[in-house]
């Protein structure tokens, strides 16, 4: 039996990682839930679904731009305060969006929530690989990453189902309340997380000079865009199969998310055993193949269920090996690099509505093909970065 198989994670450590996952769950759900609510929000606010999709871009761009700044500005603030404050802002911004009589105030609420997410995401992500031994980094990253996966497995489908019954405002209202409760829980219970080192912004740019880090980060932009291109416009992509029924769409999103949970957990174990390169290559390829299949088979609900299951398995298996690779290049800079990972991820989310909306304007069938193309580009860039031997520019 190997050391990895023998290791038993202490309960206190499980709780810490679980709370980090819960923080990420709140932020991710706040972004992903809009995908299932696009038609309802657009109709209520008197705008097009593409305009509501644009609010997802705004949310993501704010997080992408402010996350590195927040990592520097809040470096001396206790991590528990950053986590609790970030979730509080997410909840407050979501409450503003719920109360909005028009699109302008709705967008303002989304921006306020994004500011909270920018502070929270790097603060919740960076500690994960430091809490377990190096040979278990994959498992630690998988546990923390479950927050994002569960947002699609539970948060987005549940929001879509709630909106079908009580409207989109009730769905977002539940999310706002959950965020405020979690803010109080984190403030009261989270203790002992490692505090980040104070690193000047110029020093945070240094890892980006290394192709082994910069290229995988670019691949994160592509792969995040890949599944969000389809996920954000999933209502349109699956309309022939669901007949526009929000409950059937919720079923598809639930299947996607549940298998995403399995993909994340499986990727953690496989990455620890077989390495990041192999696992990432299989997951990237699977993402592209499944999205092509979705374009061809999208008219059948039964086939869509199977495709969404395979899609979730592949899409969420990508994150862990990519993060593992980034941390392995320079473990001492893990906090800085994972902050850039968050920026790359949200840059991909911001790009997705633009590309997906352009594809949708021509045909719903083109949306999955656009996602598949982005996945192929992500695989090519990741492979280049994985083969790189050292910095492209000396520090």
C-alpha positions as CSV (number, residue, x, y, z in Angstrom):
1,X,0.0,0.0,0.0
2,X,1.4,3.4,-1.0
3,X,1.7,6.4,1.2
4,X,-1.1,8.1,-0.7
5,X,-3.4,5.1,-0.1
6,X,-2.5,5.0,3.6
7,X,-3.1,8.6,4.4
8,X,-6.2,9.4,6.5
9,X,-7.2,13.1,6.5
10,X,-7.9,14.5,10.0
11,X,-11.5,15.7,10.5
12,X,-10.4,19.2,11.3
13,X,-8.6,19.4,8.0
14,X,-11.6,18.1,6.2
15,X,-13.7,20.8,7.8
16,X,-11.2,23.5,6.7
17,X,-11.1,22.2,3.1
18,X,-14.9,21.9,3.2
19,X,-15.4,25.5,4.2
20,X,-13.0,26.6,1.4
21,X,-15.2,24.6,-1.0
22,X,-18.3,26.2,0.4
23,X,-16.9,29.7,-0.2
24,X,-16.1,28.8,-3.8
25,X,-19.6,27.2,-4.1
26,X,-21.3,30.5,-3.3
27,X,-19.2,32.5,-5.8
28,X,-19.5,30.0,-8.6
29,X,-23.2,29.5,-8.1
30,X,-23.7,33.2,-8.3
31,X,-22.1,33.1,-11.8
32,X,-23.5,29.8,-13.1
33,X,-27.1,30.1,-11.9
34,X,-27.7,32.9,-14.5
35,X,-27.3,30.4,-17.3
36,X,-30.5,28.6,-16.4
37,X,-32.4,31.9,-15.8
38,X,-31.5,33.8,-19.0
39,X,-35.0,33.7,-20.7
40,X,-36.8,34.6,-17.5
41,X,-34.5,37.4,-16.5
42,X,-34.4,38.9,-20.0
43,X,-38.2,38.9,-20.3
44,X,-38.7,40.4,-16.8
45,X,-36.2,43.2,-17.3
46,X,-37.1,43.9,-20.9
47,X,-33.8,43.0,-22.5
48,X,-32.4,40.3,-24.8
49,X,-31.0,37.0,-23.5
50,X,-27.6,38.1,-25.0
51,X,-27.8,41.2,-22.8
52,X,-28.3,39.1,-19.7
53,X,-25.4,36.9,-21.0
54,X,-23.4,40.1,-21.1
55,X,-23.9,40.5,-17.4
56,X,-22.1,37.2,-17.0
57,X,-19.2,38.7,-18.9
58,X,-19.2,41.8,-16.8
59,X,-19.2,39.7,-13.6
60,X,-16.3,37.6,-14.8
61,X,-14.2,40.4,-16.1
62,X,-14.5,42.3,-12.8
63,X,-13.4,39.2,-10.9
64,X,-10.5,38.5,-13.4
65,X,-9.2,42.1,-13.2
66,X,-9.6,42.7,-9.5
67,X,-8.6,39.2,-8.2
68,X,-4.8,39.9,-8.6
69,X,-5.2,43.4,-7.2
70,X,-7.1,42.1,-4.2
71,X,-4.4,39.5,-3.6
72,X,-1.9,42.4,-3.1
73,X,-4.2,44.9,-1.4
74,X,-5.6,42.4,1.1
75,X,-2.4,40.5,1.8
76,X,-2.1,41.9,5.3
77,X,-5.7,41.3,6.1
78,X,-6.4,38.0,8.0
79,X,-7.6,35.4,5.6
80,X,-10.8,34.7,7.6
81,X,-11.8,38.4,7.2
82,X,-11.2,38.3,3.5
83,X,-13.3,35.1,3.1
84,X,-16.1,36.4,5.3
85,X,-16.1,39.9,3.8
86,X,-16.0,38.5,0.2
87,X,-19.0,36.3,0.8
88,X,-20.8,39.1,2.4
89,X,-20.4,41.3,-0.6
90,X,-21.5,38.4,-2.9
91,X,-24.7,38.1,-0.9
92,X,-25.3,41.9,-0.8
93,X,-24.7,42.3,-4.5
94,X,-27.1,39.4,-5.3
95,X,-29.7,41.0,-3.0
96,X,-29.4,44.2,-5.0
97,X,-29.9,42.3,-8.3
98,X,-33.0,40.6,-6.8
99,X,-34.6,43.9,-6.0
100,X,-33.6,45.6,-9.3
101,X,-36.6,47.1,-11.2
102,X,-34.5,47.3,-14.4
103,X,-31.4,46.0,-16.1
104,X,-29.1,48.9,-14.9
105,X,-29.5,48.2,-11.2
106,X,-29.4,44.4,-11.9
107,X,-26.0,44.9,-13.5
108,X,-24.8,47.1,-10.6
109,X,-25.7,44.3,-8.2
110,X,-23.8,41.8,-10.3
111,X,-20.7,44.1,-10.2
112,X,-20.9,44.4,-6.4
113,X,-21.1,40.6,-6.1
114,X,-18.2,40.3,-8.5
115,X,-16.0,42.6,-6.3
116,X,-16.7,40.2,-3.4
117,X,-15.8,37.2,-5.6
118,X,-12.6,38.9,-6.7
119,X,-11.5,39.0,-3.0
120,X,-12.7,35.6,-2.1
121,X,-11.6,33.3,-4.9
122,X,-7.8,33.6,-4.5
123,X,-8.2,33.6,-0.7
124,X,-10.1,30.4,-0.8
125,X,-8.1,28.6,-3.5
126,X,-4.5,29.3,-2.5
127,X,-4.5,27.5,0.9
128,X,-5.7,24.2,-0.5
129,X,-2.4,22.7,-1.8
130,X,-0.6,23.7,1.4
131,X,-2.9,21.8,3.8
132,X,-1.8,18.3,2.6
133,X,1.5,16.6,1.9
134,X,2.9,17.3,-1.6
135,X,2.1,13.8,-2.8
136,X,-1.6,14.6,-2.1
137,X,-1.9,18.0,-3.7
138,X,-4.2,16.6,-6.3
139,X,-6.7,15.4,-3.7
140,X,-6.5,18.7,-1.8
141,X,-7.2,20.7,-5.0
142,X,-10.0,18.4,-5.9
143,X,-11.7,18.9,-2.5
144,X,-11.5,22.7,-2.8
145,X,-12.5,22.5,-6.4
146,X,-15.7,20.7,-5.5
147,X,-17.2,24.0,-4.6
148,X,-17.2,25.0,-8.3
149,X,-18.4,21.6,-9.4
150,X,-21.2,21.5,-6.8
151,X,-22.3,24.9,-8.1
152,X,-23.2,23.3,-11.3
153,X,-24.4,20.0,-9.7
154,X,-26.7,21.7,-7.2
155,X,-26.7,25.5,-7.4
156,X,-27.5,26.1,-11.0
157,X,-30.1,23.3,-11.5
158,X,-31.7,24.1,-8.2
159,X,-31.9,27.8,-9.2
160,X,-33.4,26.9,-12.6
161,X,-36.0,24.6,-10.9
162,X,-36.9,27.3,-8.3
163,X,-37.2,29.9,-11.0
164,X,-39.7,27.6,-12.8
165,X,-41.9,27.6,-9.7
166,X,-41.4,31.0,-8.1
167,X,-39.5,33.2,-10.7
168,X,-35.9,34.1,-11.1
169,X,-36.0,36.6,-8.2
170,X,-36.8,33.9,-5.7
171,X,-34.0,31.7,-7.0
172,X,-31.4,34.5,-6.6
173,X,-33.0,35.5,-3.3
174,X,-32.3,32.1,-1.8
175,X,-28.7,32.4,-3.0
176,X,-28.3,35.8,-1.4
177,X,-29.6,34.5,1.9
178,X,-27.3,31.5,1.8
179,X,-24.3,33.8,1.1
180,X,-25.1,35.9,4.2
181,X,-25.5,32.8,6.4
182,X,-22.2,31.4,5.1
183,X,-20.5,34.7,5.8
184,X,-21.5,34.5,9.5
185,X,-20.4,30.8,9.7
186,X,-17.0,31.4,8.2
187,X,-16.4,34.4,10.5
188,X,-17.3,32.2,13.5
189,X,-15.6,29.0,12.7
190,X,-12.7,29.3,10.2
191,X,-9.3,29.4,12.0
192,X,-5.8,28.4,11.4
193,X,-5.5,28.9,7.6
194,X,-2.0,29.8,6.5
195,X,-1.7,33.5,5.9
196,X,-0.4,34.7,2.5
197,X,3.0,36.2,2.2
198,X,3.1,39.9,1.3
199,X,4.2,39.9,-2.4
200,X,4.4,43.1,-4.4
201,X,2.4,43.2,-7.6
202,X,5.6,43.4,-9.7
203,X,6.8,40.2,-8.1
204,X,3.4,38.5,-8.8
205,X,4.1,39.1,-12.5
206,X,7.4,37.1,-12.4
207,X,5.8,33.6,-12.7
208,X,4.1,34.7,-15.9
209,X,7.6,34.8,-17.5
210,X,7.9,31.1,-17.2
211,X,6.3,29.3,-20.2
212,X,5.6,26.3,-17.9
213,X,3.2,28.6,-16.0
214,X,2.0,31.1,-18.6
215,X,0.9,28.6,-21.2
216,X,-1.2,26.4,-18.9
217,X,-2.8,29.6,-17.7
218,X,-3.7,30.5,-21.3
219,X,-5.1,27.0,-21.7
220,X,-7.3,27.7,-18.6
221,X,-8.8,30.7,-20.5
222,X,-9.7,28.4,-23.5
223,X,-11.1,25.5,-21.5
224,X,-13.1,27.7,-19.2
225,X,-14.5,29.5,-22.2
226,X,-15.2,26.1,-23.8
227,X,-17.7,24.8,-21.4
228,X,-19.2,28.2,-20.5
229,X,-19.9,28.9,-24.2
230,X,-22.3,26.0,-24.1
231,X,-23.4,26.1,-20.4
232,X,-24.5,29.8,-20.5
233,X,-26.6,29.2,-23.6
234,X,-27.7,25.7,-22.6
235,X,-31.4,26.7,-22.7
236,X,-31.1,27.6,-26.4
237,X,-28.8,24.6,-27.3
238,X,-31.2,22.1,-25.8
239,X,-34.5,23.8,-26.7
240,X,-35.4,21.2,-29.3
241,X,-34.9,18.4,-26.7
242,X,-36.6,20.2,-23.7
243,X,-39.3,22.1,-25.6
244,X,-38.3,25.2,-23.5
245,X,-39.3,23.4,-20.2
246,X,-37.1,24.8,-17.4
247,X,-37.6,21.7,-15.4
248,X,-36.2,19.5,-18.1
249,X,-33.3,21.9,-18.5
250,X,-32.7,21.7,-14.7
251,X,-32.5,17.9,-15.1
252,X,-29.8,18.2,-17.8
253,X,-27.8,20.7,-15.7
254,X,-28.2,18.4,-12.6
255,X,-26.8,15.4,-14.6
256,X,-23.9,17.6,-15.9
257,X,-23.1,18.7,-12.4
258,X,-23.4,15.4,-10.6
259,X,-21.0,13.8,-13.1
260,X,-18.8,16.9,-12.8
261,X,-18.5,16.1,-9.1
262,X,-17.4,12.6,-10.0
263,X,-15.0,14.0,-12.6
264,X,-13.4,16.3,-10.1
265,X,-12.9,13.6,-7.4
266,X,-11.7,11.1,-10.0
267,X,-9.2,13.6,-11.5
268,X,-7.7,14.3,-8.1
269,X,-6.9,10.6,-7.5
270,X,-5.8,9.9,-11.1
271,X,-3.5,13.0,-11.1
272,X,-1.8,11.8,-7.9
273,X,-1.2,8.4,-9.4
274,X,-0.6,9.0,-13.1
275,X,0.5,12.6,-13.4
276,X,-1.1,15.8,-14.6
277,X,-0.1,15.5,-18.3
278,X,-1.9,12.3,-19.0
279,X,-5.1,13.2,-17.1
280,X,-5.3,16.6,-18.6
281,X,-4.8,15.3,-22.2
282,X,-7.7,12.8,-21.8
283,X,-10.0,15.3,-20.2
284,X,-9.4,18.1,-22.8
285,X,-9.9,15.5,-25.6
286,X,-13.1,14.2,-24.0
287,X,-14.5,17.8,-23.6
288,X,-14.0,18.5,-27.4
289,X,-15.5,15.1,-28.5
290,X,-18.6,15.4,-26.3
291,X,-19.4,18.9,-27.4
292,X,-19.2,17.8,-31.0
293,X,-21.6,15.0,-30.1
294,X,-24.0,17.5,-28.4
295,X,-24.1,19.5,-31.7
296,X,-25.1,16.4,-33.6
297,X,-27.5,14.8,-31.1
298,X,-29.1,17.8,-29.4
299,X,-32.6,17.1,-30.6
300,X,-33.1,14.1,-28.3
301,X,-33.6,14.5,-24.6
302,X,-32.5,11.0,-23.8
303,X,-29.3,11.4,-25.8
304,X,-28.8,14.8,-24.2
305,X,-28.9,13.2,-20.8
306,X,-26.0,10.9,-21.7
307,X,-24.1,13.6,-23.4
308,X,-24.4,16.0,-20.5
309,X,-23.2,13.2,-18.1
310,X,-20.0,12.6,-20.2
311,X,-19.6,16.4,-20.6
312,X,-19.6,17.0,-16.9
313,X,-17.2,14.1,-16.3
314,X,-14.7,15.5,-18.8
315,X,-15.1,19.2,-18.2
316,X,-14.5,19.2,-14.5
317,X,-11.7,16.6,-14.7
318,X,-9.6,19.3,-16.5
319,X,-9.2,21.7,-13.6
320,X,-7.3,19.5,-11.1
321,X,-4.4,18.4,-13.4
322,X,-3.9,21.9,-14.7
323,X,-3.8,23.3,-11.2
324,X,-1.5,20.5,-10.1
325,X,0.9,21.3,-13.0
326,X,0.9,25.0,-12.0
327,X,1.7,24.2,-8.4
328,X,4.3,21.6,-9.2
329,X,6.4,24.0,-11.3
330,X,7.1,26.2,-8.3
331,X,5.4,25.1,-5.1
332,X,6.8,28.1,-3.2
333,X,4.8,30.4,-5.5
334,X,1.6,28.4,-5.3
335,X,-0.5,31.2,-3.8
336,X,0.5,33.7,-6.5
337,X,0.1,31.2,-9.4
338,X,-3.3,30.0,-8.2
339,X,-4.4,33.7,-8.0
340,X,-3.5,34.0,-11.7
341,X,-5.4,30.7,-12.3
342,X,-8.5,32.4,-10.9
343,X,-7.9,35.4,-13.2
344,X,-7.5,33.1,-16.2
345,X,-10.6,31.2,-15.3
346,X,-12.8,34.3,-15.1
347,X,-11.2,35.7,-18.3
348,X,-12.5,32.5,-20.0
349,X,-16.0,33.0,-18.4
350,X,-16.0,36.6,-19.6
351,X,-15.1,35.5,-23.1
352,X,-17.7,32.8,-23.3
353,X,-20.9,34.9,-23.7
354,X,-19.3,36.9,-26.5
355,X,-18.3,33.8,-28.5
356,X,-21.4,31.9,-27.6
357,X,-23.7,34.8,-28.4
358,X,-22.0,35.2,-31.8
359,X,-22.5,31.5,-32.6
360,X,-26.1,31.6,-31.3
361,X,-26.9,34.4,-33.7
362,X,-26.2,32.1,-36.6
363,X,-27.4,28.8,-35.2
364,X,-27.8,27.0,-31.8
365,X,-26.0,24.0,-33.3
366,X,-22.9,26.1,-33.7
367,X,-22.6,26.9,-30.0
368,X,-21.3,23.4,-29.0
369,X,-18.9,23.5,-32.0
370,X,-17.5,26.8,-30.8
371,X,-17.0,25.2,-27.4
372,X,-15.3,22.2,-28.9
373,X,-12.9,24.4,-30.9
374,X,-12.0,26.3,-27.7
375,X,-11.2,23.0,-26.0
376,X,-8.9,21.9,-28.8
377,X,-7.0,25.2,-28.6
378,X,-6.8,24.7,-24.8
379,X,-5.3,21.2,-25.2
380,X,-2.7,22.5,-27.8
381,X,-1.6,25.3,-25.5
382,X,-1.4,23.1,-22.4
383,X,0.7,20.5,-24.3
384,X,3.2,23.2,-25.3
385,X,3.4,24.4,-21.7
386,X,3.8,20.9,-20.4
387,X,6.7,20.3,-22.7
388,X,8.4,23.6,-21.9
389,X,11.7,23.3,-20.0
390,X,12.2,26.6,-18.3
391,X,11.5,30.3,-18.2
392,X,11.2,32.1,-21.5
393,X,12.6,35.2,-19.9
394,X,15.0,35.1,-17.0
395,X,13.7,36.7,-13.8
